[in-house]
Every structure is written in C-alpha cells, then in structure tokens.
Amino acid sequence: MKMHLLSGGRLRMRRGIYYPGAAKEETMEMPVSCTLLKHPQGLVLFDTGCHPSVINDAEARWGSLARFMTPIFAEPDTLISQLPLAGVTPEDIDVVVCSHLHPDHCGCNVFFPNATVMAQAAEIAAARADNAAGQGYLAVEWENPVRLEEIEGTRDLFGDGRITLLHMPGHTPGMMVAHVVLDRDGPFVLASDAIAVMAHLNERYAPKNTWNMDLAVASIDAIARLGATVLCGHDADQWAGLRHGAEFYA
C-alpha cells in the first residue's frame, strides 16, 4: 500500500486559536492536508480540503467563516490539481473518508462521483443540527449528490488492519482519524483536527476552536497510546518535512 500526502489548500488564521499566549493580532499560515491511500482493494482519500472556488471568493461560499480562515493558495494547491501528481483522477477514487465536516476538510467531496463518502453518524447529526452553521458546518460543502455512508465507532475499512477508522470526538462530535499501517514506513495516524498541530500532542491541550475540551484531550491521549507517527492536520513545520505529491510512503 502507498500513501501520498496531497495539498488541500492553505489558510491564514489567528495564531491564538492554536497556541496559548499568542498576541491577538498574530496570525499563522497553515497547510490543509489530504491523504491518498492506494490499497490493493481500492483508492481511498482521507479528507478533500478546500473547494477551489474559495481561492477567488471565499465569502461567496463560506460566508462569515471567511473572516476567520482566509484562503492563501492557488489552483495548483487544490486537491483536484494534486491528484494527477499521484497518478489518479477523481473518477478513480473509491472511498472518501471525512475526518469531519468543516469546510476545509470536505470541500472537494463533490468532485468524486464514483466514491462512497464516509463520516461518523455523530458528525452528520451535528452538521444537520439547528445550530450547525454556528458550529462551522456549511451544507454547501457536505450535502452533495454523493453516496454518503454513516458509520459508528471503529471501522476496519478492508478487513485487513491496513486502514482503520477511529472515532475521536472532541474537536467536533464526530471527529474521526485513520490508523494506517504501511509495510516499509510503519504505522501512522492521520489525525486531521484531532491533533491540528504537534504542540497539542506534546503538551496535551486542545485549541480554542474545540467543541468539547475534555473529550478532545482524551482523544489526544488515545492517539498517543497507538504508538504511531502522527500526521497533524495543520502543522506547517511538520508539513514542510514530509514527502508530498508524487513522493510517497509505503
């Protein structure tokens, strides 16, 4: 099995959301990561990043959210432009796994017509709740004409222990990570916003944009106990040191 790390965009946000003590006006630039897993039984995408339209007019798609997370990327950094680097097209994808349903993680779901999209039932319920918009959920991003499968708890995607989906609530009610086992490079956790930056793992705290702080810290502890290499959702320093695009882990 091969694992390709692909860009799903890049955002500017207030640094204080993720790092305590940062000045109010201080900002940070952060990658939006997506992962392509080439399993013998199918091609799997973990998260799909930002919709390409936000490059030119984020407010038209995201509304007021665009004031809190500002896109700072170009077309080559969208997932749709990145996939050819790994030798695949959107039509080739069999499964799309949504870590959660915030706009920077499911924005390109609509481009995968042949895929089954998977999300935790708790996450779909949160995205359908009356207060969903206030919690960062936008129907335009996730309510698309795709096959949506609700899952609950743990799911071994192909029954061989290579890709196991784990419910890790905290950042959102249905936050989900993937435990990936590679022959050569060993086990990884695709953490998405369960561990947005490495400081949250090292210092055991959750960022301000968290639904439930206690559950988030418990999930961080649970991920640490897996003993795998953790790939954060938005850590610029970590991202810079990883293989991207055509390069892969195996």
Secondary structure, 3 states (H helix, E strand, C coil): CEEEEEEEEEEEEEHHHCCCCCCCCCEEEEEEEEEEEEECCEEEEECCECCCCHHHHHHHHHHHHHHCCEECCCHHHCHHHHHHHHCCCHHHCCEEECCCCCHHHHCCHHHCCCCEEEEEHHHHHHHHCCCCHHHCCCHHHHCCCCEEEEECCCEECCCCCCEEEEECCCCCCCCEEEEEEECCCEEEEEEEHHHCCHHHHHHCCCCCCCCCHHHHHHHHHHHHHCCCEEEECCCHHHHHCCCCCCCCEC
